[in-house]
Amino acid sequence: MTINQIQDEIIEEFAGFEDWMDKYAYLIELGNELEGLDAEYQTDDNLIKGCQSKVWFKAELNEGKVKLAANSDAIIVKGIAALLVRVFDNQSPESIVNSDLHFIDEIGLKQHLSPTRSNGLVSMVKQIKMYGIAFQHLNK
């Protein structure tokens, strides 16, 4: 599935909820389903800077595709990380770098986050794009 197809799927899922309390509950559920990240990878090197909560992302290149894993100590942030992992996991570095994340605005996520969480979301996306850029050079 392409990044845009996954985003459209997420938009459709969130459209099924009436209010933001239900959407938050769904984010928490997604966070609880996230496989997480082994404690050995929850290091300062994998910590996303700019987040109020602690959130870690680990990325590796495997057969030309970026494999992502994440974890957070905050339940809503873990749900956001789960969405980003779902969108970007198993995609090519080029697809990640060139992606336009329209689902964030379309589901209203950014408007319903506190400013610090919103900054954290931007930091997470920026880090994933940086992984894509770094892996593009390895993929050649």
N, CA, C and O of each residue as an XYZ file, in Angstrom:
560
protein
N       0.830     -1.182      0.000
C       0.000      0.000      0.000
C       0.878      1.251      0.000
O       1.915      1.293      0.662
N       0.453      2.264     -0.746
C       1.236      3.503     -0.787
C       0.938      4.362      0.446
O      -0.029      4.125      1.170
N       1.781      5.351      0.659
C       1.581      6.281      1.779
C       0.221      6.974      1.647
O      -0.501      7.113      2.635
N      -0.129      7.408      0.437
C      -1.410      8.087      0.247
C      -2.597      7.156      0.489
O      -3.610      7.584      1.043
N      -2.489      5.907      0.087
C      -3.575      4.947      0.339
C      -3.761      4.733      1.842
O      -4.890      4.662      2.328
N      -2.662      4.631      2.565
C      -2.744      4.446      4.021
C      -3.363      5.692      4.666
O      -4.201      5.579      5.560
N      -2.949      6.871      4.212
C      -3.516      8.111      4.755
C      -5.026      8.166      4.511
O      -5.788      8.537      5.404
N      -5.451      7.799      3.309
C      -6.888      7.808      2.986
C      -7.656      6.838      3.885
O      -8.779      7.120      4.304
N      -7.036      5.696      4.174
C      -7.645      4.706      5.065
C      -7.823      5.298      6.479
O      -8.868      5.118      7.104
N      -6.808      5.994      6.965
C      -6.861      6.626      8.291
C      -7.940      7.710      8.319
O      -8.700      7.797      9.283
N      -8.013      8.535      7.272
C      -9.025      9.596      7.184
C     -10.422      8.984      7.264
O     -11.300      9.498      7.956
N     -10.608      7.888      6.551
C     -11.904      7.198      6.555
C     -12.240      6.662      7.947
O     -13.379      6.774      8.401
N     -11.252      6.084      8.618
C     -11.472      5.561      9.977
C     -11.884      6.679     10.935
O     -12.833      6.519     11.702
N     -11.179      7.806     10.894
C     -11.479      8.908     11.802
C     -12.809      9.583     11.472
O     -13.441     10.165     12.355
N     -13.238      9.513     10.217
C     -14.522     10.110      9.820
C     -15.689      9.395     10.497
O     -16.775      9.960     10.623
N     -15.471      8.163     10.928
C     -16.521      7.387     11.573
C     -16.817      7.802     13.008
O     -17.768      7.302     13.609
N     -16.019      8.707     13.565
C     -16.218      9.140     14.948
C     -16.922     10.492     14.980
O     -16.613     11.392     14.199
N     -17.866     10.611     15.891
C     -18.675     11.828     16.003
C     -17.906     12.994     16.619
O     -17.953     14.108     16.098
N     -17.203     12.750     17.714
C     -16.540     13.863     18.393
C     -15.100     13.503     18.739
O     -14.652     12.371     18.557
N     -14.391     14.516     19.247
C     -12.970     14.317     19.504
C     -12.691     13.419     20.697
O     -11.598     12.860     20.785
N     -13.608     13.263     21.593
C     -13.375     12.323     22.701
C     -13.269     10.903     22.151
O     -12.448     10.110     22.611
N     -14.112     10.589     21.158
C     -14.051      9.268     20.521
C     -12.746      9.117     19.737
O     -12.143      8.044     19.729
N     -12.321     10.180     19.089
C     -11.069     10.130     18.321
C      -9.868      9.940     19.255
O      -8.941      9.192     18.942
N      -9.895     10.630     20.408
C      -8.824     10.430     21.395
C      -8.814      8.986     21.896
O      -7.753      8.382     22.053
N     -10.001      8.445     22.144
C     -10.095      7.049     22.601
C      -9.505      6.111     21.553
O      -8.832      5.137     21.891
N      -9.760      6.409     20.281
C      -9.220      5.586     19.198
C      -7.690      5.720     19.144
O      -6.985      4.732     18.942
N      -7.183      6.949     19.324
C      -5.725      7.148     19.357
C      -5.090      6.328     20.480
O      -4.042      5.710     20.293
N      -5.732      6.329     21.640
C      -5.223      5.552     22.777
C      -5.223      4.068     22.436
O      -4.274      3.350     22.754
N      -6.290      3.613     21.788
C      -6.376      2.208     21.373
C      -5.242      1.866     20.405
O      -4.612      0.815     20.526
N      -4.986      2.760     19.442
C      -3.891      2.529     18.490
C      -2.549      2.465     19.218
O      -1.698      1.637     18.893
N      -2.369      3.339     20.196
C      -1.137      3.331     20.988
C      -0.970      2.041     21.756
O       0.134      1.506     21.854
N      -2.069      1.536     22.304
C      -2.012      0.274     23.049
C      -1.683     -0.901     22.140
O      -1.097     -1.886     22.589
N      -2.057     -0.805     20.857
C      -1.790     -1.881     19.899
C      -0.388     -1.800     19.302
O       0.091     -2.757     18.695
N       0.268     -0.650     19.479
C       1.613     -0.471     18.927
C       2.557     -1.482     19.568
O       2.604     -1.626     20.790
N       3.296     -2.168     18.727
C       4.212     -3.193     19.221
C       5.245     -2.630     20.191
O       5.741     -3.332     21.072
N       5.554     -1.376     20.014
C       6.501     -0.746     20.930
C       7.934     -0.921     20.490
O       8.221     -1.333     19.367
N       8.801     -0.605     21.382
C      10.222     -0.603     21.100
C      10.926     -1.212     22.298
O      10.679     -0.820     23.438
N      11.796     -2.165     22.039
C      12.533     -2.787     23.129
C      13.271     -1.719     23.937
O      13.740     -0.721     23.390
N      13.363     -1.947     25.231
C      14.005     -0.995     26.141
C      15.426     -0.638     25.703
O      15.880      0.484     25.927
N      16.120     -1.574     25.088
C      17.496     -1.304     24.665
C      17.573     -0.197     23.605
O      18.629      0.408     23.423
N      16.454      0.074     22.898
C      16.434      1.118     21.873
C      15.831      2.421     22.391
O      15.793      3.415     21.666
N      15.365      2.427     23.623
C      14.805      3.640     24.206
C      15.946      4.447     24.826
O      16.060      4.593     26.043
N      16.776      4.956     23.933
C      17.985      5.680     24.326
C      17.891      7.129     23.865
O      16.994      7.494     23.105
N      18.821      7.944     24.331
C      18.868      9.345     23.915
C      19.045      9.481     22.403
O      18.540     10.429     21.802
N      19.759      8.542     21.791
C      19.966      8.599     20.336
C      18.653      8.470     19.570
O      18.515      9.039     18.487
N      17.689      7.735     20.113
C      16.409      7.509     19.441
C      15.290      8.403     19.962
O      14.156      8.332     19.489
N      15.615      9.242     20.936
C      14.626     10.137     21.539
C      14.347     11.292     20.580
O      15.273     11.889     20.032
N      13.075     11.599     20.383
C      12.690     12.706     19.510
C      12.806     14.007     20.304
O      12.171     14.176     21.345
N      13.615     14.903     19.799
C      13.790     16.209     20.450
C      12.589     17.086     20.101
O      12.078     17.028     18.982
N      12.146     17.888     21.049
C      11.030     18.789     20.787
C       9.692     18.266     21.268
O       8.667     18.924     21.095
N       9.693     17.098     21.867
C       8.453     16.535     22.405
C       8.422     16.749     23.916
O       9.436     16.605     24.598
N       7.260     17.091     24.416
C       7.077     17.245     25.857
C       7.188     15.880     26.525
O       7.810     15.741     27.579
N       6.586     14.886     25.907
C       6.659     13.509     26.403
C       7.903     12.848     25.833
O       8.544     13.366     24.918
N       8.221     11.709     26.387
C       9.332     10.941     25.812
C       8.761     10.069     24.698
O       7.809      9.315     24.901
N       9.358     10.187     23.529
C       8.966      9.351     22.391
C      10.237      8.971     21.640
O      11.095      9.804     21.348
N      10.316      7.698     21.345
C      11.489      7.151     20.672
C      11.069      6.553     19.334
O      10.023      5.913     19.226
N      11.896      6.772     18.323
C      11.709      6.123     17.030
C      13.006      5.427     16.662
O      14.098      5.952     16.880
N      12.868      4.257     16.109
C      14.022      3.515     15.599
C      13.709      3.165     14.154
O      12.616      2.695     13.841
N      14.661      3.395     13.292
C      14.471      3.095     11.878
C      15.665      2.315     11.363
O      16.803      2.543     11.773
N      15.385      1.394     10.461
C      16.458      0.677      9.776
C      16.024      0.400      8.352
O      14.833      0.316      8.051
N      16.993      0.262      7.495
C      16.732     -0.038      6.092
C      16.838     -1.538      5.905
O      17.849     -2.149      6.254
N      15.790     -2.127      5.353
C      15.750     -3.571      5.157
C      15.220     -3.846      3.756
O      14.047     -3.609      3.467
N      16.087     -4.345      2.896
C      15.734     -4.657      1.509
C      15.081     -3.475      0.800
O      14.082     -3.634      0.099
N      15.656     -2.287      0.991
C      15.190     -1.092      0.314
C      13.986     -0.413      0.945
O      13.508      0.601      0.437
N      13.493     -0.959      2.042
C      12.326     -0.380      2.727
C      12.721      0.050      4.129
O      13.560     -0.583      4.770
N      12.113      1.127      4.598
C      12.382      1.626      5.942
C      11.472      0.894      6.922
O      10.251      0.876      6.762
N      12.074      0.300      7.921
C      11.323     -0.377      8.992
C      11.353      0.529     10.212
O      12.421      0.922     10.682
N      10.165      0.858     10.720
C      10.051      1.767     11.860
C       9.478      1.067     13.070
O       8.652      0.162     12.959
N       9.931      1.505     14.219
C       9.346      1.084     15.499
C       9.363      2.312     16.399
O      10.227      3.178     16.261
N       8.411      2.382     17.315
C       8.308      3.558     18.174
C       7.703      3.182     19.517
O       7.092      2.126     19.680
N       7.896      4.085     20.470
C       7.264      3.943     21.778
C       7.218      5.325     22.430
O       7.973      6.222     22.055
N       6.341      5.483     23.390
C       6.246      6.729     24.136
C       5.762      6.427     25.543
O       5.143      5.395     25.803
N       6.062      7.357     26.447
C       5.590      7.209     27.819
C       4.235      7.892     28.026
O       3.711      7.885     29.140
N       3.660      8.482     26.972
C       2.359      9.155     27.055
C       1.384      8.470     26.104
O       1.726      8.206     24.951
N       0.188      8.184     26.570
C      -0.733      7.351     25.787
C      -1.215      8.003     24.488
O      -1.322      7.320     23.469
N      -1.503      9.291     24.499
C      -1.939      9.968     23.271
C      -0.773     10.040     22.282
O      -0.947      9.779     21.092
N       0.399     10.391     22.774
C       1.587     10.491     21.922
C       1.922      9.127     21.331
O       2.334      9.034     20.174
N       1.748      8.081     22.112
C       1.996      6.724     21.603
C       1.025      6.410     20.469
O       1.398      5.740     19.506
N      -0.212      6.884     20.571
C      -1.189      6.704     19.497
C      -0.795      7.461     18.241
O      -0.946      6.950     17.131
N      -0.292      8.676     18.412
C       0.182      9.465     17.268
C       1.369      8.762     16.617
O       1.450      8.669     15.392
N       2.282      8.274     17.439
C       3.444      7.530     16.919
C       2.972      6.297     16.149
O       3.534      5.962     15.106
N       1.941      5.624     16.661
C       1.398      4.438     15.981
C       0.861      4.812     14.602
O       1.047      4.063     13.643
N       0.201      5.957     14.494
C      -0.288      6.414     13.186
C       0.875      6.654     12.225
O       0.822      6.245     11.065
N       1.920      7.315     12.709
C       3.072      7.603     11.856
C       3.800      6.330     11.438
O       4.243      6.211     10.296
N       3.920      5.387     12.354
C       4.537      4.101     12.009
C       3.693      3.420     10.924
O       4.229      2.889      9.951
N       2.389      3.442     11.103
C       1.491      2.820     10.113
C       1.660      3.445      8.730
O       1.684      2.732      7.726
N       1.776      4.762      8.670
C       1.904      5.464      7.390
C       3.254      5.198      6.736
O       3.321      4.949      5.532
N       4.333      5.248      7.520
C       5.676      5.220      6.942
C       6.383      3.871      6.967
O       7.344      3.678      6.221
N       5.947      2.945      7.789
C       6.639      1.655      7.895
C       6.583      0.911      6.573
O       5.555      0.888      5.896
N       7.700      0.308      6.222
C       7.799     -0.531      5.028
C       7.640      0.249      3.726
O       7.206     -0.300      2.713
N       7.996      1.534      3.763
C       7.983      2.375      2.567
C       9.418      2.631      2.132
O      10.348      2.483      2.924
N       9.596      3.015      0.877
C      10.941      3.334      0.395
C      11.374      4.684      0.957
O      10.532      5.532      1.255
N      12.670      4.883      1.102
C      13.148      6.185      1.571
C      12.643      7.332      0.687
O      12.295      8.400      1.192
N      12.603      7.112     -0.623
C      12.152      8.143     -1.557
C      10.691      8.505     -1.300
O      10.330      9.682     -1.320
N       9.854      7.502     -1.060
C       8.434      7.752     -0.783
C       8.269      8.563      0.496
O       7.420      9.452      0.567
N       9.071      8.262      1.495
C       8.995      8.987      2.766
C       9.401     10.441      2.575
O       8.714     11.352      3.037
N      10.517     10.653      1.894
C      11.023     12.010      1.692
C      10.033     12.844      0.876
O       9.836     14.024      1.164
N       9.416     12.245     -0.131
C       8.538     12.980     -1.037
C       7.075     12.999     -0.600
O       6.233     13.554     -1.305
N       6.762     12.411      0.536
C       5.364     12.319      0.965
C       4.816     13.661      1.426
O       5.540     14.517      1.936
N       3.519     13.812      1.230
C       2.791     14.977      1.725
C       1.777     14.447      2.725
O       0.819     13.774      2.345
N       1.982     14.744      3.989
C       1.097     14.206      5.022
C      -0.172     15.040      5.137
O      -0.248     15.960      5.950
N      -1.155     14.714      4.326
C      -2.411     15.451      4.363
C      -3.378     14.918      5.418
O      -4.310     15.624      5.803
N      -3.179     13.695      5.890
C      -4.129     13.111      6.835
C      -4.164     13.856      8.173
O      -5.205     13.899      8.829
N      -3.047     14.434      8.575
C      -2.971     15.128      9.864
C      -3.977     16.281      9.907
O      -4.710     16.443     10.882
N      -3.998     17.077      8.833
C      -4.944     18.196      8.779
C      -6.365     17.706      8.521
O      -7.320     18.229      9.094
N      -6.501     16.707      7.662
C      -7.843     16.245      7.295
C      -8.602     15.597      8.450
O      -9.828     15.685      8.508
N      -7.891     14.952      9.363
C      -8.608     14.385     10.516
C      -8.696     15.399     11.661
O      -9.342     15.139     12.677
N      -8.042     16.561     11.493
C      -8.112     17.613     12.499
C      -7.192     17.387     13.683
O      -7.380     17.979     14.746
N      -6.199     16.532     13.502
C      -5.330     16.161     14.621
C      -4.576     17.362     15.194
O      -4.573     17.591     16.404
N      -3.942     18.118     14.307
C      -3.098     19.222     14.775
C      -3.893     20.255     15.576
O      -3.400     20.776     16.576
N      -5.130     20.553     15.138
C      -5.951     21.552     15.821
C      -6.392     21.088     17.204
O      -6.710     21.909     18.064
N      -6.412     19.774     17.419
C      -6.911     19.248     18.686
C      -5.805     18.806     19.645
O      -6.053     18.124     20.639
N      -4.592     19.212     19.320
C      -3.471     18.915     20.212
C      -3.033     20.196     20.897
O      -3.193     21.286     20.348
N      -2.487     20.068     22.084
C      -1.903     21.223     22.753
C      -0.720     21.699     21.901
O      -0.174     20.918     21.121
N      -0.322     22.952     22.038
C       0.824     23.438     21.246
C       2.081     22.586     21.419
O       2.810     22.359     20.453
N       2.340     22.117     22.630
C       3.555     21.308     22.828
C       3.429     19.945     22.145
O       4.407     19.435     21.599
N       2.230     19.353     22.172
C       2.042     18.073     21.478
C       2.100     18.275     19.966
O       2.625     17.432     19.239
N       1.563     19.392     19.503
C       1.607     19.709     18.080
C       3.057     19.862     17.615
O       3.425     19.381     16.544
N       3.875     20.537     18.428
C       5.305     20.658     18.119
C       5.968     19.284     18.111
O       6.827     19.003     17.275
N       5.564     18.441     19.041
C       6.099     17.079     19.099
C       5.763     16.290     17.846
O       6.598     15.547     17.331
N       4.540     16.450     17.355
C       4.120     15.778     16.118
C       4.999     16.226     14.956
O       5.473     15.401     14.174
N       5.213     17.526     14.847
C       6.078     18.064     13.795
C       7.489     17.484     13.929
O       8.111     17.133     12.925
N       7.994     17.383     15.154
C       9.333     16.820     15.385
C       9.406     15.350     14.980
O      10.407     14.905     14.419
N       8.340     14.599     15.265
C       8.322     13.183     14.876
C       8.368     13.040     13.354
O       9.145     12.246     12.822
N       7.537     13.807     12.667
C       7.494     13.744     11.205
C       8.848     14.153     10.626
O       9.359     13.515      9.706
N       9.422     15.222     11.176
C      10.728     15.700     10.709
C      11.788     14.612     10.870
O      12.596     14.404      9.965
N      11.797     13.920     11.998
C      12.781     12.859     12.229
C      12.600     11.711     11.240
O      13.580     11.175     10.722
N      11.361     11.335     10.980
C      11.104     10.243     10.030
C      11.581     10.646      8.634
O      12.160      9.833      7.913
N      11.338     11.892      8.261
C      11.818     12.385      6.952
C      13.345     12.370      6.912
O      13.938     12.070      5.876
N      13.989     12.698      8.052
C      15.461     12.659      8.110
C      15.974     11.226      7.937
O      16.994     10.999      7.287
N      15.256     10.265      8.525
C      15.628      8.858      8.295
C      15.545      8.553      6.801
O      16.437      7.915      6.242
N      14.475      9.011      6.161
C      14.304      8.779      4.723
C      15.455      9.352      3.921
O      15.973      8.701      3.014
N      15.859     10.581      4.258
C      16.975     11.224      3.554
C      18.264     10.429      3.763
O      19.005     10.175      2.814
N      18.520     10.043      5.004
C      19.746      9.280      5.309
C      19.749      7.944      4.562
O      20.775      7.538      4.017
N      18.602      7.264      4.539
C      18.532      5.947      3.897
C      18.546      6.050      2.366
O      18.934      5.095      1.693
N      18.134      7.183      1.813
C      18.205      7.375      0.359
C      19.652      7.214     -0.102
O      19.920      6.602     -1.136
N      20.570      7.764      0.670
C      21.976      7.710      0.303
C      22.540      6.291      0.437
O      23.434      5.901     -0.314
N      22.015      5.529      1.391
C      22.466      4.148      1.546
C      21.873      3.237      0.495
O      22.433      2.188      0.176
N      20.730      3.647     -0.043
C      19.962      2.806     -0.958
C      20.498      2.864     -2.386
O      20.033      2.125     -3.253
N      21.473      3.738     -2.634
C      21.970      3.910     -4.014
C      23.094      2.979     -4.346
O      23.611      3.008     -5.463
